[in-house]
Amino acid sequence: MAVSISAVVLLGIVAFVLIRGGSVRLWHALACAGFGFFLASTGAAPTINDAIGAVTGWISSI
């Protein structure tokens, strides 16, 4: 759970910086957030969670 909260905070900061910098429009960010919410309710969600867990485990072992 701590990893997912950290990932959400990190991605939120990145999105905020990109919106403030003008690289991403607010509507683009909202569309990506909506896509993420819909993707989380599909069968791909466990695979994505496992992949993120593997990557974070690999990074923490460095």
mmCIF file as Biopython writes it, N, C-alpha, C and O atoms, coordinates in Angstrom:
data_model
#
loop_
_atom_site.group_PDB
_atom_site.id
_atom_site.type_symbol
_atom_site.label_atom_id
_atom_site.label_alt_id
_atom_site.label_comp_id
_atom_site.label_asym_id
_atom_site.label_entity_id
_atom_site.label_seq_id
_atom_site.pdbx_PDB_ins_code
_atom_site.Cartn_x
_atom_site.Cartn_y
_atom_site.Cartn_z
_atom_site.occupancy
_atom_site.B_iso_or_equiv
_atom_site.auth_seq_id
_atom_site.auth_asym_id
_atom_site.pdbx_PDB_model_num
ATOM 1   N N  . MET A ? 1  ? 0.824   -1.199 0.000   1.0 0.0 1  A 1 
ATOM 2   C CA . MET A ? 1  ? 0.000   0.000  0.000   1.0 0.0 1  A 1 
ATOM 3   C C  . MET A ? 1  ? 0.861   1.253  0.000   1.0 0.0 1  A 1 
ATOM 4   O O  . MET A ? 1  ? 0.522   2.237  -0.658  1.0 0.0 1  A 1 
ATOM 5   N N  . ALA A ? 2  ? 1.968   1.228  0.728   1.0 0.0 2  A 1 
ATOM 6   C CA . ALA A ? 2  ? 2.835   2.402  0.783   1.0 0.0 2  A 1 
ATOM 7   C C  . ALA A ? 2  ? 3.434   2.710  -0.583  1.0 0.0 2  A 1 
ATOM 8   O O  . ALA A ? 2  ? 3.652   3.875  -0.916  1.0 0.0 2  A 1 
ATOM 9   N N  . VAL A ? 3  ? 3.701   1.673  -1.378  1.0 0.0 3  A 1 
ATOM 10  C CA . VAL A ? 3  ? 4.268   1.894  -2.701  1.0 0.0 3  A 1 
ATOM 11  C C  . VAL A ? 3  ? 3.248   2.578  -3.603  1.0 0.0 3  A 1 
ATOM 12  O O  . VAL A ? 3  ? 3.599   3.497  -4.343  1.0 0.0 3  A 1 
ATOM 13  N N  . SER A ? 4  ? 1.998   2.147  -3.554  1.0 0.0 4  A 1 
ATOM 14  C CA . SER A ? 4  ? 0.996   2.750  -4.436  1.0 0.0 4  A 1 
ATOM 15  C C  . SER A ? 4  ? 0.712   4.199  -4.041  1.0 0.0 4  A 1 
ATOM 16  O O  . SER A ? 4  ? 0.475   5.039  -4.908  1.0 0.0 4  A 1 
ATOM 17  N N  . ILE A ? 5  ? 0.734   4.495  -2.760  1.0 0.0 5  A 1 
ATOM 18  C CA . ILE A ? 5  ? 0.526   5.878  -2.334  1.0 0.0 5  A 1 
ATOM 19  C C  . ILE A ? 5  ? 1.709   6.735  -2.784  1.0 0.0 5  A 1 
ATOM 20  O O  . ILE A ? 5  ? 1.521   7.865  -3.236  1.0 0.0 5  A 1 
ATOM 21  N N  . SER A ? 6  ? 2.905   6.210  -2.662  1.0 0.0 6  A 1 
ATOM 22  C CA . SER A ? 6  ? 4.085   6.943  -3.117  1.0 0.0 6  A 1 
ATOM 23  C C  . SER A ? 6  ? 4.040   7.169  -4.618  1.0 0.0 6  A 1 
ATOM 24  O O  . SER A ? 6  ? 4.395   8.249  -5.089  1.0 0.0 6  A 1 
ATOM 25  N N  . ALA A ? 7  ? 3.608   6.167  -5.379  1.0 0.0 7  A 1 
ATOM 26  C CA . ALA A ? 7  ? 3.507   6.311  -6.827  1.0 0.0 7  A 1 
ATOM 27  C C  . ALA A ? 7  ? 2.458   7.351  -7.188  1.0 0.0 7  A 1 
ATOM 28  O O  . ALA A ? 7  ? 2.660   8.140  -8.111  1.0 0.0 7  A 1 
ATOM 29  N N  . VAL A ? 8  ? 1.350   7.362  -6.474  1.0 0.0 8  A 1 
ATOM 30  C CA . VAL A ? 8  ? 0.302   8.348  -6.740  1.0 0.0 8  A 1 
ATOM 31  C C  . VAL A ? 8  ? 0.812   9.751  -6.456  1.0 0.0 8  A 1 
ATOM 32  O O  . VAL A ? 8  ? 0.565   10.672 -7.235  1.0 0.0 8  A 1 
ATOM 33  N N  . VAL A ? 9  ? 1.513   9.917  -5.360  1.0 0.0 9  A 1 
ATOM 34  C CA . VAL A ? 9  ? 2.061   11.241 -5.024  1.0 0.0 9  A 1 
ATOM 35  C C  . VAL A ? 9  ? 3.083   11.669 -6.073  1.0 0.0 9  A 1 
ATOM 36  O O  . VAL A ? 9  ? 3.048   12.808 -6.539  1.0 0.0 9  A 1 
ATOM 37  N N  . LEU A ? 10 ? 3.990   10.771 -6.448  1.0 0.0 10 A 1 
ATOM 38  C CA . LEU A ? 10 ? 5.003   11.090 -7.446  1.0 0.0 10 A 1 
ATOM 39  C C  . LEU A ? 10 ? 4.369   11.456 -8.783  1.0 0.0 10 A 1 
ATOM 40  O O  . LEU A ? 10 ? 4.748   12.456 -9.392  1.0 0.0 10 A 1 
ATOM 41  N N  . LEU A ? 11 ? 3.416   10.663 -9.245  1.0 0.0 11 A 1 
ATOM 42  C CA . LEU A ? 11 ? 2.758   10.949 -10.524 1.0 0.0 11 A 1 
ATOM 43  C C  . LEU A ? 11 ? 1.922   12.220 -10.447 1.0 0.0 11 A 1 
ATOM 44  O O  . LEU A ? 11 ? 1.806   12.942 -11.437 1.0 0.0 11 A 1 
ATOM 45  N N  . GLY A ? 12 ? 1.345   12.501 -9.296  1.0 0.0 12 A 1 
ATOM 46  C CA . GLY A ? 12 ? 0.613   13.750 -9.118  1.0 0.0 12 A 1 
ATOM 47  C C  . GLY A ? 12 ? 1.521   14.960 -9.217  1.0 0.0 12 A 1 
ATOM 48  O O  . GLY A ? 12 ? 1.158   15.969 -9.822  1.0 0.0 12 A 1 
ATOM 49  N N  . ILE A ? 13 ? 2.697   14.860 -8.626  1.0 0.0 13 A 1 
ATOM 50  C CA . ILE A ? 13 ? 3.671   15.961 -8.704  1.0 0.0 13 A 1 
ATOM 51  C C  . ILE A ? 13 ? 4.129   16.159 -10.144 1.0 0.0 13 A 1 
ATOM 52  O O  . ILE A ? 13 ? 4.230   17.292 -10.616 1.0 0.0 13 A 1 
ATOM 53  N N  . VAL A ? 14 ? 4.408   15.060 -10.841 1.0 0.0 14 A 1 
ATOM 54  C CA . VAL A ? 14 ? 4.835   15.157 -12.235 1.0 0.0 14 A 1 
ATOM 55  C C  . VAL A ? 14 ? 3.739   15.802 -13.086 1.0 0.0 14 A 1 
ATOM 56  O O  . VAL A ? 14 ? 4.023   16.676 -13.905 1.0 0.0 14 A 1 
ATOM 57  N N  . ALA A ? 15 ? 2.495   15.376 -12.895 1.0 0.0 15 A 1 
ATOM 58  C CA . ALA A ? 15 ? 1.389   15.961 -13.655 1.0 0.0 15 A 1 
ATOM 59  C C  . ALA A ? 15 ? 1.240   17.449 -13.345 1.0 0.0 15 A 1 
ATOM 60  O O  . ALA A ? 15 ? 1.012   18.251 -14.251 1.0 0.0 15 A 1 
ATOM 61  N N  . PHE A ? 16 ? 1.368   17.820 -12.077 1.0 0.0 16 A 1 
ATOM 62  C CA . PHE A ? 16 ? 1.256   19.227 -11.689 1.0 0.0 16 A 1 
ATOM 63  C C  . PHE A ? 16 ? 2.340   20.070 -12.360 1.0 0.0 16 A 1 
ATOM 64  O O  . PHE A ? 16 ? 2.063   21.150 -12.881 1.0 0.0 16 A 1 
ATOM 65  N N  . VAL A ? 17 ? 3.577   19.564 -12.343 1.0 0.0 17 A 1 
ATOM 66  C CA . VAL A ? 17 ? 4.685   20.297 -12.953 1.0 0.0 17 A 1 
ATOM 67  C C  . VAL A ? 17 ? 4.480   20.428 -14.461 1.0 0.0 17 A 1 
ATOM 68  O O  . VAL A ? 17 ? 4.738   21.488 -15.031 1.0 0.0 17 A 1 
ATOM 69  N N  . LEU A ? 18 ? 4.022   19.365 -15.105 1.0 0.0 18 A 1 
ATOM 70  C CA . LEU A ? 18 ? 3.795   19.426 -16.549 1.0 0.0 18 A 1 
ATOM 71  C C  . LEU A ? 18 ? 2.664   20.382 -16.906 1.0 0.0 18 A 1 
ATOM 72  O O  . LEU A ? 18 ? 2.747   21.097 -17.904 1.0 0.0 18 A 1 
ATOM 73  N N  . ILE A ? 19 ? 1.613   20.399 -16.102 1.0 0.0 19 A 1 
ATOM 74  C CA . ILE A ? 19 ? 0.501   21.326 -16.364 1.0 0.0 19 A 1 
ATOM 75  C C  . ILE A ? 19 ? 0.973   22.758 -16.156 1.0 0.0 19 A 1 
ATOM 76  O O  . ILE A ? 19 ? 0.684   23.630 -16.975 1.0 0.0 19 A 1 
ATOM 77  N N  . ARG A ? 20 ? 1.700   23.009 -15.060 1.0 0.0 20 A 1 
ATOM 78  C CA . ARG A ? 20 ? 2.179   24.375 -14.784 1.0 0.0 20 A 1 
ATOM 79  C C  . ARG A ? 20 ? 3.189   24.835 -15.830 1.0 0.0 20 A 1 
ATOM 80  O O  . ARG A ? 20 ? 3.233   26.016 -16.173 1.0 0.0 20 A 1 
ATOM 81  N N  . GLY A ? 21 ? 3.995   23.912 -16.335 1.0 0.0 21 A 1 
ATOM 82  C CA . GLY A ? 21 ? 4.998   24.260 -17.330 1.0 0.0 21 A 1 
ATOM 83  C C  . GLY A ? 21 ? 4.434   24.444 -18.729 1.0 0.0 21 A 1 
ATOM 84  O O  . GLY A ? 21 ? 5.141   24.907 -19.623 1.0 0.0 21 A 1 
ATOM 85  N N  . GLY A ? 22 ? 3.186   24.093 -18.929 1.0 0.0 22 A 1 
ATOM 86  C CA . GLY A ? 22 ? 2.553   24.250 -20.229 1.0 0.0 22 A 1 
ATOM 87  C C  . GLY A ? 22 ? 2.778   23.086 -21.169 1.0 0.0 22 A 1 
ATOM 88  O O  . GLY A ? 22 ? 2.333   23.129 -22.316 1.0 0.0 22 A 1 
ATOM 89  N N  . SER A ? 23 ? 3.465   22.032 -20.708 1.0 0.0 23 A 1 
ATOM 90  C CA . SER A ? 23 ? 3.704   20.877 -21.567 1.0 0.0 23 A 1 
ATOM 91  C C  . SER A ? 23 ? 2.443   20.057 -21.776 1.0 0.0 23 A 1 
ATOM 92  O O  . SER A ? 23 ? 2.257   19.450 -22.830 1.0 0.0 23 A 1 
ATOM 93  N N  . VAL A ? 24 ? 1.583   20.041 -20.778 1.0 0.0 24 A 1 
ATOM 94  C CA . VAL A ? 24 ? 0.348   19.270 -20.834 1.0 0.0 24 A 1 
ATOM 95  C C  . VAL A ? 24 ? -0.805  20.190 -20.458 1.0 0.0 24 A 1 
ATOM 96  O O  . VAL A ? 24 ? -0.737  20.915 -19.465 1.0 0.0 24 A 1 
ATOM 97  N N  . ARG A ? 25 ? -1.827  20.156 -21.235 1.0 0.0 25 A 1 
ATOM 98  C CA . ARG A ? 25 ? -3.028  20.925 -20.927 1.0 0.0 25 A 1 
ATOM 99  C C  . ARG A ? 25 ? -3.850  20.190 -19.875 1.0 0.0 25 A 1 
ATOM 100 O O  . ARG A ? 25 ? -3.730  18.975 -19.722 1.0 0.0 25 A 1 
ATOM 101 N N  . LEU A ? 26 ? -4.676  20.925 -19.161 1.0 0.0 26 A 1 
ATOM 102 C CA . LEU A ? 26 ? -5.506  20.332 -18.114 1.0 0.0 26 A 1 
ATOM 103 C C  . LEU A ? 26 ? -6.409  19.244 -18.683 1.0 0.0 26 A 1 
ATOM 104 O O  . LEU A ? 26 ? -6.592  18.205 -18.049 1.0 0.0 26 A 1 
ATOM 105 N N  . TRP A ? 27 ? -6.967  19.462 -19.850 1.0 0.0 27 A 1 
ATOM 106 C CA . TRP A ? 27 ? -7.867  18.472 -20.446 1.0 0.0 27 A 1 
ATOM 107 C C  . TRP A ? 27 ? -7.132  17.182 -20.776 1.0 0.0 27 A 1 
ATOM 108 O O  . TRP A ? 27 ? -7.698  16.097 -20.648 1.0 0.0 27 A 1 
ATOM 109 N N  . HIS A ? 28 ? -5.867  17.290 -21.202 1.0 0.0 28 A 1 
ATOM 110 C CA . HIS A ? 28 ? -5.084  16.095 -21.479 1.0 0.0 28 A 1 
ATOM 111 C C  . HIS A ? 28 ? -4.829  15.311 -20.202 1.0 0.0 28 A 1 
ATOM 112 O O  . HIS A ? 28 ? -4.916  14.083 -20.193 1.0 0.0 28 A 1 
ATOM 113 N N  . ALA A ? 29 ? -4.517  16.014 -19.132 1.0 0.0 29 A 1 
ATOM 114 C CA . ALA A ? 29 ? -4.271  15.358 -17.847 1.0 0.0 29 A 1 
ATOM 115 C C  . ALA A ? 29 ? -5.541  14.681 -17.332 1.0 0.0 29 A 1 
ATOM 116 O O  . ALA A ? 29 ? -5.484  13.571 -16.802 1.0 0.0 29 A 1 
ATOM 117 N N  . LEU A ? 30 ? -6.681  15.345 -17.485 1.0 0.0 30 A 1 
ATOM 118 C CA . LEU A ? 30 ? -7.949  14.746 -17.054 1.0 0.0 30 A 1 
ATOM 119 C C  . LEU A ? 30 ? -8.291  13.510 -17.880 1.0 0.0 30 A 1 
ATOM 120 O O  . LEU A ? 30 ? -8.814  12.531 -17.349 1.0 0.0 30 A 1 
ATOM 121 N N  . ALA A ? 31 ? -8.001  13.554 -19.170 1.0 0.0 31 A 1 
ATOM 122 C CA . ALA A ? 31 ? -8.253  12.389 -20.024 1.0 0.0 31 A 1 
ATOM 123 C C  . ALA A ? 31 ? -7.373  11.216 -19.607 1.0 0.0 31 A 1 
ATOM 124 O O  . ALA A ? 31 ? -7.836  10.075 -19.578 1.0 0.0 31 A 1 
ATOM 125 N N  . CYS A ? 32 ? -6.113  11.484 -19.285 1.0 0.0 32 A 1 
ATOM 126 C CA . CYS A ? 32 ? -5.211  10.423 -18.826 1.0 0.0 32 A 1 
ATOM 127 C C  . CYS A ? 32 ? -5.655  9.859  -17.478 1.0 0.0 32 A 1 
ATOM 128 O O  . CYS A ? 32 ? -5.583  8.652  -17.251 1.0 0.0 32 A 1 
ATOM 129 N N  . ALA A ? 33 ? -6.110  10.731 -16.592 1.0 0.0 33 A 1 
ATOM 130 C CA . ALA A ? 33 ? -6.600  10.269 -15.284 1.0 0.0 33 A 1 
ATOM 131 C C  . ALA A ? 33 ? -7.839  9.401  -15.462 1.0 0.0 33 A 1 
ATOM 132 O O  . ALA A ? 33 ? -7.969  8.362  -14.814 1.0 0.0 33 A 1 
ATOM 133 N N  . GLY A ? 34 ? -8.739  9.817  -16.328 1.0 0.0 34 A 1 
ATOM 134 C CA . GLY A ? 34 ? -9.931  9.008  -16.607 1.0 0.0 34 A 1 
ATOM 135 C C  . GLY A ? 34 ? -9.570  7.658  -17.187 1.0 0.0 34 A 1 
ATOM 136 O O  . GLY A ? 34 ? -10.148 6.639  -16.808 1.0 0.0 34 A 1 
ATOM 137 N N  . PHE A ? 35 ? -8.614  7.643  -18.105 1.0 0.0 35 A 1 
ATOM 138 C CA . PHE A ? 35 ? -8.150  6.383  -18.678 1.0 0.0 35 A 1 
ATOM 139 C C  . PHE A ? 35 ? -7.587  5.478  -17.585 1.0 0.0 35 A 1 
ATOM 140 O O  . PHE A ? 35 ? -7.835  4.272  -17.586 1.0 0.0 35 A 1 
ATOM 141 N N  . GLY A ? 36 ? -6.832  6.057  -16.657 1.0 0.0 36 A 1 
ATOM 142 C CA . GLY A ? 36 ? -6.268  5.263  -15.566 1.0 0.0 36 A 1 
ATOM 143 C C  . GLY A ? 36 ? -7.346  4.649  -14.680 1.0 0.0 36 A 1 
ATOM 144 O O  . GLY A ? 36 ? -7.233  3.495  -14.267 1.0 0.0 36 A 1 
ATOM 145 N N  . PHE A ? 37 ? -8.392  5.422  -14.390 1.0 0.0 37 A 1 
ATOM 146 C CA . PHE A ? 37 ? -9.473  4.886  -13.568 1.0 0.0 37 A 1 
ATOM 147 C C  . PHE A ? 37 ? -10.204 3.757  -14.284 1.0 0.0 37 A 1 
ATOM 148 O O  . PHE A ? 37 ? -10.543 2.750  -13.663 1.0 0.0 37 A 1 
ATOM 149 N N  . PHE A ? 38 ? -10.450 3.911  -15.577 1.0 0.0 38 A 1 
ATOM 150 C CA . PHE A ? 38 ? -11.111 2.841  -16.316 1.0 0.0 38 A 1 
ATOM 151 C C  . PHE A ? 38 ? -10.206 1.627  -16.475 1.0 0.0 38 A 1 
ATOM 152 O O  . PHE A ? 38 ? -10.679 0.491  -16.418 1.0 0.0 38 A 1 
ATOM 153 N N  . LEU A ? 39 ? -8.913  1.853  -16.673 1.0 0.0 39 A 1 
ATOM 154 C CA . LEU A ? 39 ? -7.966  0.750  -16.796 1.0 0.0 39 A 1 
ATOM 155 C C  . LEU A ? 39 ? -7.872  -0.039 -15.499 1.0 0.0 39 A 1 
ATOM 156 O O  . LEU A ? 39 ? -7.689  -1.256 -15.523 1.0 0.0 39 A 1 
ATOM 157 N N  . ALA A ? 40 ? -7.997  0.643  -14.370 1.0 0.0 40 A 1 
ATOM 158 C CA . ALA A ? 40 ? -7.914  -0.029 -13.068 1.0 0.0 40 A 1 
ATOM 159 C C  . ALA A ? 40 ? -9.057  -1.004 -12.850 1.0 0.0 40 A 1 
ATOM 160 O O  . ALA A ? 40 ? -8.937  -1.918 -12.034 1.0 0.0 40 A 1 
ATOM 161 N N  . SER A ? 41 ? -10.155 -0.831 -13.556 1.0 0.0 41 A 1 
ATOM 162 C CA . SER A ? 41 ? -11.298 -1.728 -13.369 1.0 0.0 41 A 1 
ATOM 163 C C  . SER A ? 41 ? -11.312 -2.865 -14.385 1.0 0.0 41 A 1 
ATOM 164 O O  . SER A ? 41 ? -12.269 -3.638 -14.416 1.0 0.0 41 A 1 
ATOM 165 N N  . THR A ? 42 ? -10.279 -2.989 -15.217 1.0 0.0 42 A 1 
ATOM 166 C CA . THR A ? 42 ? -10.223 -4.064 -16.202 1.0 0.0 42 A 1 
ATOM 167 C C  . THR A ? 42 ? -9.413  -5.233 -15.666 1.0 0.0 42 A 1 
ATOM 168 O O  . THR A ? 42 ? -8.886  -5.185 -14.555 1.0 0.0 42 A 1 
ATOM 169 N N  . GLY A ? 43 ? -9.324  -6.272 -16.464 1.0 0.0 43 A 1 
ATOM 170 C CA . GLY A ? 43 ? -8.535  -7.443 -16.099 1.0 0.0 43 A 1 
ATOM 171 C C  . GLY A ? 43 ? -7.042  -7.194 -16.152 1.0 0.0 43 A 1 
ATOM 172 O O  . GLY A ? 43 ? -6.264  -8.016 -15.665 1.0 0.0 43 A 1 
ATOM 173 N N  . ALA A ? 44 ? -6.620  -6.071 -16.735 1.0 0.0 44 A 1 
ATOM 174 C CA . ALA A ? 44 ? -5.192  -5.764 -16.834 1.0 0.0 44 A 1 
ATOM 175 C C  . ALA A ? 44 ? -4.634  -5.204 -15.529 1.0 0.0 44 A 1 
ATOM 176 O O  . ALA A ? 44 ? -3.415  -5.141 -15.364 1.0 0.0 44 A 1 
ATOM 177 N N  . ALA A ? 45 ? -5.487  -4.799 -14.607 1.0 0.0 45 A 1 
ATOM 178 C CA . ALA A ? 45 ? -5.034  -4.160 -13.364 1.0 0.0 45 A 1 
ATOM 179 C C  . ALA A ? 45 ? -4.085  -5.049 -12.544 1.0 0.0 45 A 1 
ATOM 180 O O  . ALA A ? 45 ? -3.054  -4.549 -12.094 1.0 0.0 45 A 1 
ATOM 181 N N  . PRO A ? 46 ? -4.379  -6.335 -12.331 1.0 0.0 46 A 1 
ATOM 182 C CA . PRO A ? 46 ? -3.442  -7.156 -11.553 1.0 0.0 46 A 1 
ATOM 183 C C  . PRO A ? 46 ? -2.070  -7.283 -12.223 1.0 0.0 46 A 1 
ATOM 184 O O  . PRO A ? 46 ? -1.045  -7.285 -11.541 1.0 0.0 46 A 1 
ATOM 185 N N  . THR A ? 47 ? -2.049  -7.387 -13.534 1.0 0.0 47 A 1 
ATOM 186 C CA . THR A ? 47 ? -0.787  -7.488 -14.257 1.0 0.0 47 A 1 
ATOM 187 C C  . THR A ? 47 ? 0.029   -6.207 -14.113 1.0 0.0 47 A 1 
ATOM 188 O O  . THR A ? 47 ? 1.244   -6.254 -13.918 1.0 0.0 47 A 1 
ATOM 189 N N  . ILE A ? 48 ? -0.643  -5.074 -14.210 1.0 0.0 48 A 1 
ATOM 190 C CA . ILE A ? 48 ? 0.032   -3.783 -14.062 1.0 0.0 48 A 1 
ATOM 191 C C  . ILE A ? 48 ? 0.569   -3.635 -12.648 1.0 0.0 48 A 1 
ATOM 192 O O  . ILE A ? 48 ? 1.700   -3.187 -12.460 1.0 0.0 48 A 1 
ATOM 193 N N  . ASN A ? 49 ? -0.229  -4.005 -11.650 1.0 0.0 49 A 1 
ATOM 194 C CA . ASN A ? 49 ? 0.223   -3.935 -10.251 1.0 0.0 49 A 1 
ATOM 195 C C  . ASN A ? 49 ? 1.428   -4.842 -10.012 1.0 0.0 49 A 1 
ATOM 196 O O  . ASN A ? 49 ? 2.365   -4.461 -9.311  1.0 0.0 49 A 1 
ATOM 197 N N  . ASP A ? 50 ? 1.404   -6.049 -10.598 1.0 0.0 50 A 1 
ATOM 198 C CA . ASP A ? 50 ? 2.539   -6.963 -10.452 1.0 0.0 50 A 1 
ATOM 199 C C  . ASP A ? 50 ? 3.792   -6.395 -11.107 1.0 0.0 50 A 1 
ATOM 200 O O  . ASP A ? 50 ? 4.886   -6.513 -10.555 1.0 0.0 50 A 1 
ATOM 201 N N  . ALA A ? 51 ? 3.643   -5.780 -12.275 1.0 0.0 51 A 1 
ATOM 202 C CA . ALA A ? 51 ? 4.785   -5.202 -12.977 1.0 0.0 51 A 1 
ATOM 203 C C  . ALA A ? 51 ? 5.373   -4.038 -12.181 1.0 0.0 51 A 1 
ATOM 204 O O  . ALA A ? 51 ? 6.592   -3.916 -12.061 1.0 0.0 51 A 1 
ATOM 205 N N  . ILE A ? 52 ? 4.504   -3.188 -11.642 1.0 0.0 52 A 1 
ATOM 206 C CA . ILE A ? 52 ? 4.990   -2.062 -10.836 1.0 0.0 52 A 1 
ATOM 207 C C  . ILE A ? 52 ? 5.681   -2.573 -9.574  1.0 0.0 52 A 1 
ATOM 208 O O  . ILE A ? 52 ? 6.710   -2.036 -9.165  1.0 0.0 52 A 1 
ATOM 209 N N  . GLY A ? 53 ? 5.117   -3.608 -8.961  1.0 0.0 53 A 1 
ATOM 210 C CA . GLY A ? 53 ? 5.756   -4.203 -7.781  1.0 0.0 53 A 1 
ATOM 211 C C  . GLY A ? 53 ? 7.118   -4.794 -8.104  1.0 0.0 53 A 1 
ATOM 212 O O  . GLY A ? 53 ? 8.047   -4.676 -7.305  1.0 0.0 53 A 1 
ATOM 213 N N  . ALA A ? 54 ? 7.251   -5.427 -9.261  1.0 0.0 54 A 1 
ATOM 214 C CA . ALA A ? 54 ? 8.538   -5.993 -9.663  1.0 0.0 54 A 1 
ATOM 215 C C  . ALA A ? 54 ? 9.567   -4.901 -9.905  1.0 0.0 54 A 1 
ATOM 216 O O  . ALA A ? 54 ? 10.725  -5.028 -9.509  1.0 0.0 54 A 1 
ATOM 217 N N  . VAL A ? 55 ? 9.138   -3.829 -10.559 1.0 0.0 55 A 1 
ATOM 218 C CA . VAL A ? 55 ? 10.074  -2.726 -10.835 1.0 0.0 55 A 1 
ATOM 219 C C  . VAL A ? 55 ? 10.507  -2.044 -9.544  1.0 0.0 55 A 1 
ATOM 220 O O  . VAL A ? 55 ? 11.690  -1.750 -9.370  1.0 0.0 55 A 1 
ATOM 221 N N  . THR A ? 56 ? 9.576   -1.793 -8.644  1.0 0.0 56 A 1 
ATOM 222 C CA . THR A ? 56 ? 9.946   -1.145 -7.379  1.0 0.0 56 A 1 
ATOM 223 C C  . THR A ? 56 ? 10.811  -2.071 -6.524  1.0 0.0 56 A 1 
ATOM 224 O O  . THR A ? 56 ? 11.708  -1.605 -5.822  1.0 0.0 56 A 1 
ATOM 225 N N  . GLY A ? 57 ? 10.550  -3.367 -6.579  1.0 0.0 57 A 1 
ATOM 226 C CA . GLY A ? 57 ? 11.405  -4.320 -5.868  1.0 0.0 57 A 1 
ATOM 227 C C  . GLY A ? 57 ? 12.813  -4.347 -6.438  1.0 0.0 57 A 1 
ATOM 228 O O  . GLY A ? 57 ? 13.795  -4.438 -5.700  1.0 0.0 57 A 1 
ATOM 229 N N  . TRP A ? 58 ? 12.899  -4.266 -7.767  1.0 0.0 58 A 1 
ATOM 230 C CA . TRP A ? 58 ? 14.192  -4.243 -8.420  1.0 0.0 58 A 1 
ATOM 231 C C  . TRP A ? 58 ? 14.960  -2.965 -8.071  1.0 0.0 58 A 1 
ATOM 232 O O  . TRP A ? 58 ? 16.162  -3.007 -7.809  1.0 0.0 58 A 1 
ATOM 233 N N  . ILE A ? 59 ? 14.256  -1.833 -8.070  1.0 0.0 59 A 1 
ATOM 234 C CA . ILE A ? 59 ? 14.899  -0.564 -7.748  1.0 0.0 59 A 1 
ATOM 235 C C  . ILE A ? 59 ? 15.376  -0.544 -6.293  1.0 0.0 59 A 1 
ATOM 236 O O  . ILE A ? 59 ? 16.458  -0.037 -6.000  1.0 0.0 59 A 1 
ATOM 237 N N  . SER A ? 60 ? 14.565  -1.097 -5.383  1.0 0.0 60 A 1 
ATOM 238 C CA . SER A ? 60 ? 14.961  -1.088 -3.969  1.0 0.0 60 A 1 
ATOM 239 C C  . SER A ? 60 ? 16.141  -2.015 -3.688  1.0 0.0 60 A 1 
ATOM 240 O O  . SER A ? 60 ? 16.826  -1.849 -2.678  1.0 0.0 60 A 1 
ATOM 241 N N  . SER A ? 61 ? 16.388  -2.985 -4.564  1.0 0.0 61 A 1 
ATOM 242 C CA . SER A ? 61 ? 17.500  -3.896 -4.349  1.0 0.0 61 A 1 
ATOM 243 C C  . SER A ? 61 ? 18.822  -3.334 -4.852  1.0 0.0 61 A 1 
ATOM 244 O O  . SER A ? 61 ? 19.880  -3.910 -4.600  1.0 0.0 61 A 1 
ATOM 245 N N  . ILE A ? 62 ? 18.766  -2.219 -5.559  1.0 0.0 62 A 1 
ATOM 246 C CA . ILE A ? 62 ? 20.003  -1.610 -6.094  1.0 0.0 62 A 1 
ATOM 247 C C  . ILE A ? 62 ? 20.767  -0.911 -4.995  1.0 0.0 62 A 1 
ATOM 248 O O  . ILE A ? 62 ? 21.829  -0.342 -5.247  1.0 0.0 62 A 1 
#
